[in-house]
Amino acid sequence: MEQGCIFCDIVNGKTETKFLYEDDILAVFRDINPHAPVHLLIVPKKHIRSVNDLSGENKDIVSHMIMVGKDMALQENVNISGYKLLLNVEKGGGQVIFHIHLHLLGGWERK
């Protein structure tokens, strides 16, 4: 856990954030500032600062994030209409919180 990291606090249960999904690797919750009708954050419990800080030992975490994203799209009923999985990398790439996380955005046209 990285001191002062809001996502570390959230995934470690130090806030009252409601999880839509949780396992021993990651947690999923709604973005408090959504940019789509469905905007979820898929956040590993292990603190990894950015995509640029990934190593080979993290590949299982990243693939798990994507697979959980697919499952969450189904749960949120946006799997058919379509959705985005987005990683922002570093400040210039739109990363605001420096703890790797995957955005799931969708719900513009639900079928």
DANOR-V147436 format. One record per run of one state. SS is the DSSP state (H for helix, E for strand, C for the rest). FROM is the first residue (numbers start at 0). LEN is the number of residues. If there is no record, write none. Layout:
SS	FROM	LEN
SS	FROM	LEN
//
This chain:
C	0	5
H	5	6
C	11	9
E	20	2
C	22	3
E	25	5
C	30	7
E	37	7
C	44	6
H	50	3
C	53	2
H	55	20
C	75	7
E	82	4
C	86	4
H	90	3
C	93	7
E	100	6
C	106	5
//
